[in-house]
């Protein structure tokens, strides 16, 4: 993927922070920077950015406990609380 010089510098600086600082500090700084940058973008771009973040977070795996067997099961975060969630009774009643 092509990156501008500024984009590469940002990636490099974050790599240094992640390597040398506490992860919570780096995450907090990244959130603050993202909020500042989001305010500079047009509303349409802001909504697209937020949709991308929601899709990324929805694909992350989380561990839930199967309500019948008690065994841990990994599912996507976006499936929690739906009929695809084995920790819910309606999963087993379908």
C-alpha positions in Angstrom: 0.0 0.0 0.0 1.3 3.4 -0.9 1.9 5.9 2.0 2.7 9.5 1.9 5.8 10.7 3.8 3.6 12.1 6.6 1.6 8.8 6.9 4.9 6.8 7.1 6.2 9.2 9.7 3.0 8.7 11.8 3.3 4.9 11.5 7.0 5.1 12.6 6.3 7.4 15.6 3.5 5.1 16.7 5.8 2.1 16.4 8.3 3.9 18.7 5.6 4.7 21.3 4.1 1.2 21.3 7.6 -0.3 21.8 8.7 2.1 24.5 5.5 3.3 26.3 2.6 1.8 28.2 -0.1 0.5 25.8 -2.8 2.4 27.7 -0.9 5.7 27.2 -0.5 5.1 23.5 -4.1 4.1 23.0 -5.3 7.2 24.9 -3.0 9.4 22.7 -4.2 7.7 19.6 -7.9 8.3 20.5 -7.2 11.9 21.2 -5.4 12.4 17.9 -8.2 10.5 16.0 -10.8 12.8 17.6 -8.9 15.9 16.6 -8.4 14.6 13.0 -12.1 13.5 12.8 -13.2 17.1 13.5 -11.1 18.3 10.5 -12.8 15.9 8.1 -16.2 16.5 6.3 -19.2 14.8 7.9 -19.4 12.2 5.1 -15.8 11.2 5.7 -16.4 11.1 9.5 -19.3 8.6 9.0 -17.2 6.4 6.7 -14.4 6.3 9.2 -16.7 5.4 12.0 -18.3 2.6 9.9 -14.9 1.2 9.2 -14.1 1.1 12.9 -17.4 -0.5 13.7 -16.8 -3.2 11.1 -13.3 -3.9 12.4 -14.5 -4.1 16.0 -17.4 -6.4 15.0 -15.1 -8.9 13.5 -13.0 -9.3 16.6 -13.3 -12.6 18.4 -14.7 -12.7 21.9 -15.1 -15.7 24.2 -18.5 -16.6 25.6 -19.7 -19.5 27.6 -22.0 -22.0 25.9 -25.2 -22.0 28.1 -25.8 -25.7 27.7 -22.3 -27.2 28.0 -20.5 -24.5 29.9 -17.6 -24.7 27.5 -16.0 -21.4 26.2 -16.7 -20.6 22.6 -15.2 -17.9 20.4 -17.6 -15.9 18.3 -17.4 -12.5 16.5 -18.3 -9.5 18.7 -21.0 -8.6 16.2 -22.8 -11.9 16.9 -23.0 -11.4 20.7 -26.7 -11.3 21.8 -28.0 -12.6 18.5 -29.2 -16.0 17.4 -25.6 -16.9 16.5 -24.5 -16.6 20.2 -24.3 -20.0 22.0 -24.4 -18.3 25.3 -28.1 -17.3 24.6 -31.0 -19.7 25.0 -32.5 -18.8 21.7 -29.4 -20.2 19.9 -30.2 -23.6 21.3 -34.0 -23.3 20.7 -33.8 -22.7 16.9 
